[in-house]
Amino acid sequence: MRVLVCEDEPQVAAALARGLRRNGAAVDVAPDGAQALYRARVHPYDVVVLDRDLPEVHGDDVCRTLNHELPDTKILMLTAARGTDALVEGLALGADDYLGKPFRFEELLARIHALARRAGPARPAVLRAGDLELDPARRRVTRRGRELGLSPKEFGVLEALLAADGAAVSPERLLERVWDENIDPFTNIVRMTVMKLRRKLGEPAIVETVAGAGYRI
């Protein structure tokens, strides 16, 4: 899951990004509406967490623009305004969900996960391939009933491969889905992560290298 946090309060933005990364998301941060639009046009986000009162370009205008240009990207709007009228207004702008401040991080996380599941093609709640199972909501991977301890990036790569349903996923696509914008595009981190993932998944090998195309399960 890749998330863009659009928040002009540095401490709030840092706390949200830190919490989402601890839960396995790849997170970029935009401190104003102009940068939010730039990043959303450059990178493929599952969910945009959008503060309504942004400088440069107001959050309402960011929401309208993203809804028009990137309709598959889900928007969770944050605002200090509460009440039914504010909720209706936010949804009318094109937001997919609306959360008033202050909020509990656990609720924000649950809403982001719910939106992310709707961001792409419909898929099962639990991803399976043979004796391998991955539960995104519980952050749990098992093989032959034994739970595996994966790092957040290993989990993200495995989730992307299972979600591809047998199709090959390129290293570039994995970088887009699992890492944030600060990653070096020429790094070999995808290959190293796949190597560690294979070791943890054990035998028989389940992650296949497809020459010139990437990896598949």
Contacts in CASP RR format, 6 or more apart in sequence:
PFRMAT RR
TARGET T0000
AUTHOR 0000-0000-0000
METHOD contacts of the structure
MODEL  1
MRVLVCEDEPQVAAALARGLRRNGAAVDVAPDGAQALYRARVHPYDVVVL
DRDLPEVHGDDVCRTLNHELPDTKILMLTAARGTDALVEGLALGADDYLG
KPFRFEELLARIHALARRAGPARPAVLRAGDLELDPARRRVTRRGRELGL
SPKEFGVLEALLAADGAAVSPERLLERVWDENIDPFTNIVRMTVMKLRRK
LGEPAIVETVAGAGYRI
1 24 0 8 1.000
1 25 0 8 1.000
1 26 0 8 1.000
1 46 0 8 1.000
1 47 0 8 1.000
1 112 0 8 1.000
1 113 0 8 1.000
1 116 0 8 1.000
1 136 0 8 1.000
2 25 0 8 1.000
2 26 0 8 1.000
2 27 0 8 1.000
2 28 0 8 1.000
2 43 0 8 1.000
2 44 0 8 1.000
2 45 0 8 1.000
2 46 0 8 1.000
2 176 0 8 1.000
2 177 0 8 1.000
2 178 0 8 1.000
2 180 0 8 1.000
3 20 0 8 1.000
3 25 0 8 1.000
3 26 0 8 1.000
3 27 0 8 1.000
3 28 0 8 1.000
3 45 0 8 1.000
3 46 0 8 1.000
3 47 0 8 1.000
3 48 0 8 1.000
3 49 0 8 1.000
3 112 0 8 1.000
4 27 0 8 1.000
4 28 0 8 1.000
4 29 0 8 1.000
4 30 0 8 1.000
4 36 0 8 1.000
4 39 0 8 1.000
4 40 0 8 1.000
4 43 0 8 1.000
4 45 0 8 1.000
4 47 0 8 1.000
4 48 0 8 1.000
4 49 0 8 1.000
5 13 0 8 1.000
5 16 0 8 1.000
5 17 0 8 1.000
5 20 0 8 1.000
5 27 0 8 1.000
5 28 0 8 1.000
5 29 0 8 1.000
5 30 0 8 1.000
5 49 0 8 1.000
6 29 0 8 1.000
6 30 0 8 1.000
6 32 0 8 1.000
6 33 0 8 1.000
6 35 0 8 1.000
6 36 0 8 1.000
6 48 0 8 1.000
6 49 0 8 1.000
6 50 0 8 1.000
6 51 0 8 1.000
6 54 0 8 1.000
6 59 0 8 1.000
6 62 0 8 1.000
7 13 0 8 1.000
7 16 0 8 1.000
7 29 0 8 1.000
7 30 0 8 1.000
7 31 0 8 1.000
7 49 0 8 1.000
7 51 0 8 1.000
7 54 0 8 1.000
7 78 0 8 1.000
8 31 0 8 1.000
8 32 0 8 1.000
8 51 0 8 1.000
8 53 0 8 1.000
8 54 0 8 1.000
8 55 0 8 1.000
9 51 0 8 1.000
10 31 0 8 1.000
13 29 0 8 1.000
13 31 0 8 1.000
14 29 0 8 1.000
16 27 0 8 1.000
16 49 0 8 1.000
16 105 0 8 1.000
16 108 0 8 1.000
17 27 0 8 1.000
17 29 0 8 1.000
19 105 0 8 1.000
19 109 0 8 1.000
20 27 0 8 1.000
20 109 0 8 1.000
20 112 0 8 1.000
21 27 0 8 1.000
21 152 0 8 1.000
22 152 0 8 1.000
23 109 0 8 1.000
23 139 0 8 1.000
23 152 0 8 1.000
24 139 0 8 1.000
24 152 0 8 1.000
24 155 0 8 1.000
24 156 0 8 1.000
25 112 0 8 1.000
26 177 0 8 1.000
26 178 0 8 1.000
26 179 0 8 1.000
26 180 0 8 1.000
27 180 0 8 1.000
28 39 0 8 1.000
28 43 0 8 1.000
28 45 0 8 1.000
28 180 0 8 1.000
28 181 0 8 1.000
30 36 0 8 1.000
30 38 0 8 1.000
30 39 0 8 1.000
31 55 0 8 1.000
32 54 0 8 1.000
32 55 0 8 1.000
32 56 0 8 1.000
32 57 0 8 1.000
33 54 0 8 1.000
33 55 0 8 1.000
33 56 0 8 1.000
33 57 0 8 1.000
33 58 0 8 1.000
33 59 0 8 1.000
33 61 0 8 1.000
33 62 0 8 1.000
34 56 0 8 1.000
34 57 0 8 1.000
35 56 0 8 1.000
36 48 0 8 1.000
36 50 0 8 1.000
36 54 0 8 1.000
36 57 0 8 1.000
36 59 0 8 1.000
36 62 0 8 1.000
37 57 0 8 1.000
37 62 0 8 1.000
37 65 0 8 1.000
37 66 0 8 1.000
39 45 0 8 1.000
39 181 0 8 1.000
40 48 0 8 1.000
40 66 0 8 1.000
40 70 0 8 1.000
40 73 0 8 1.000
41 69 0 8 1.000
41 70 0 8 1.000
42 181 0 8 1.000
43 176 0 8 1.000
43 181 0 8 1.000
44 176 0 8 1.000
44 177 0 8 1.000
45 73 0 8 1.000
46 73 0 8 1.000
46 74 0 8 1.000
46 115 0 8 1.000
46 116 0 8 1.000
46 119 0 8 1.000
46 120 0 8 1.000
47 73 0 8 1.000
47 74 0 8 1.000
47 75 0 8 1.000
47 76 0 8 1.000
47 112 0 8 1.000
47 115 0 8 1.000
47 116 0 8 1.000
47 119 0 8 1.000
48 66 0 8 1.000
48 73 0 8 1.000
48 74 0 8 1.000
48 75 0 8 1.000
48 76 0 8 1.000
49 76 0 8 1.000
49 78 0 8 1.000
49 108 0 8 1.000
49 112 0 8 1.000
50 59 0 8 1.000
50 62 0 8 1.000
50 63 0 8 1.000
50 66 0 8 1.000
50 75 0 8 1.000
50 76 0 8 1.000
50 77 0 8 1.000
50 78 0 8 1.000
50 95 0 8 1.000
51 59 0 8 1.000
51 77 0 8 1.000
51 78 0 8 1.000
51 79 0 8 1.000
52 58 0 8 1.000
52 59 0 8 1.000
52 60 0 8 1.000
52 77 0 8 1.000
52 78 0 8 1.000
52 79 0 8 1.000
52 81 0 8 1.000
52 90 0 8 1.000
53 59 0 8 1.000
53 79 0 8 1.000
53 80 0 8 1.000
54 62 0 8 1.000
59 77 0 8 1.000
60 90 0 8 1.000
60 93 0 8 1.000
63 75 0 8 1.000
63 77 0 8 1.000
63 90 0 8 1.000
63 93 0 8 1.000
63 94 0 8 1.000
63 95 0 8 1.000
64 93 0 8 1.000
64 94 0 8 1.000
66 73 0 8 1.000
66 75 0 8 1.000
67 75 0 8 1.000
67 93 0 8 1.000
67 94 0 8 1.000
72 119 0 8 1.000
72 120 0 8 1.000
73 119 0 8 1.000
74 96 0 8 1.000
74 97 0 8 1.000
74 115 0 8 1.000
74 116 0 8 1.000
74 118 0 8 1.000
74 119 0 8 1.000
75 94 0 8 1.000
75 95 0 8 1.000
75 96 0 8 1.000
75 97 0 8 1.000
76 95 0 8 1.000
76 96 0 8 1.000
76 97 0 8 1.000
76 98 0 8 1.000
76 99 0 8 1.000
76 108 0 8 1.000
76 111 0 8 1.000
76 112 0 8 1.000
76 115 0 8 1.000
77 90 0 8 1.000
77 93 0 8 1.000
77 95 0 8 1.000
77 97 0 8 1.000
77 98 0 8 1.000
77 99 0 8 1.000
78 99 0 8 1.000
78 100 0 8 1.000
78 101 0 8 1.000
78 103 0 8 1.000
79 86 0 8 1.000
79 90 0 8 1.000
79 98 0 8 1.000
79 99 0 8 1.000
79 100 0 8 1.000
79 101 0 8 1.000
80 100 0 8 1.000
80 101 0 8 1.000
81 100 0 8 1.000
82 100 0 8 1.000
86 98 0 8 1.000
86 100 0 8 1.000
87 98 0 8 1.000
90 98 0 8 1.000
91 98 0 8 1.000
96 115 0 8 1.000
96 118 0 8 1.000
97 111 0 8 1.000
97 114 0 8 1.000
97 115 0 8 1.000
99 107 0 8 1.000
99 108 0 8 1.000
99 111 0 8 1.000
113 136 0 8 1.000
113 137 0 8 1.000
117 123 0 8 1.000
117 125 0 8 1.000
117 136 0 8 1.000
123 163 0 8 1.000
125 135 0 8 1.000
125 136 0 8 1.000
125 137 0 8 1.000
126 133 0 8 1.000
126 134 0 8 1.000
126 135 0 8 1.000
127 133 0 8 1.000
127 134 0 8 1.000
127 135 0 8 1.000
127 136 0 8 1.000
127 159 0 8 1.000
127 162 0 8 1.000
127 163 0 8 1.000
128 134 0 8 1.000
128 162 0 8 1.000
129 162 0 8 1.000
129 206 0 8 1.000
129 217 0 8 1.000
131 143 0 8 1.000
131 144 0 8 1.000
131 145 0 8 1.000
132 141 0 8 1.000
132 142 0 8 1.000
132 143 0 8 1.000
132 162 0 8 1.000
132 201 0 8 1.000
132 206 0 8 1.000
132 217 0 8 1.000
133 141 0 8 1.000
133 142 0 8 1.000
133 143 0 8 1.000
133 145 0 8 1.000
134 140 0 8 1.000
134 141 0 8 1.000
134 155 0 8 1.000
134 158 0 8 1.000
134 159 0 8 1.000
134 162 0 8 1.000
135 141 0 8 1.000
136 159 0 8 1.000
139 155 0 8 1.000
140 147 0 8 1.000
141 147 0 8 1.000
141 148 0 8 1.000
141 149 0 8 1.000
141 150 0 8 1.000
141 155 0 8 1.000
141 158 0 8 1.000
142 148 0 8 1.000
143 201 0 8 1.000
143 202 0 8 1.000
148 200 0 8 1.000
148 201 0 8 1.000
149 200 0 8 1.000
150 158 0 8 1.000
150 197 0 8 1.000
150 200 0 8 1.000
151 196 0 8 1.000
153 178 0 8 1.000
153 179 0 8 1.000
153 189 0 8 1.000
153 193 0 8 1.000
154 193 0 8 1.000
154 196 0 8 1.000
154 197 0 8 1.000
154 200 0 8 1.000
156 177 0 8 1.000
156 178 0 8 1.000
157 174 0 8 1.000
157 178 0 8 1.000
157 190 0 8 1.000
157 193 0 8 1.000
157 194 0 8 1.000
157 197 0 8 1.000
158 197 0 8 1.000
158 201 0 8 1.000
160 169 0 8 1.000
160 173 0 8 1.000
160 174 0 8 1.000
160 177 0 8 1.000
160 178 0 8 1.000
161 169 0 8 1.000
161 207 0 8 1.000
161 215 0 8 1.000
161 216 0 8 1.000
161 217 0 8 1.000
162 217 0 8 1.000
164 216 0 8 1.000
164 217 0 8 1.000
166 216 0 8 1.000
166 217 0 8 1.000
167 216 0 8 1.000
168 210 0 8 1.000
168 213 0 8 1.000
168 214 0 8 1.000
168 215 0 8 1.000
168 216 0 8 1.000
169 214 0 8 1.000
169 215 0 8 1.000
169 216 0 8 1.000
170 213 0 8 1.000
170 214 0 8 1.000
171 190 0 8 1.000
171 191 0 8 1.000
171 214 0 8 1.000
171 215 0 8 1.000
172 185 0 8 1.000
174 190 0 8 1.000
174 215 0 8 1.000
175 183 0 8 1.000
175 185 0 8 1.000
175 189 0 8 1.000
175 190 0 8 1.000
178 193 0 8 1.000
179 189 0 8 1.000
183 189 0 8 1.000
194 207 0 8 1.000
194 215 0 8 1.000
197 207 0 8 1.000
198 205 0 8 1.000
198 206 0 8 1.000
198 207 0 8 1.000
201 207 0 8 1.000
206 217 0 8 1.000
207 215 0 8 1.000
207 216 0 8 1.000
207 217 0 8 1.000
208 215 0 8 1.000
208 216 0 8 1.000
208 217 0 8 1.000
209 215 0 8 1.000
210 216 0 8 1.000
END
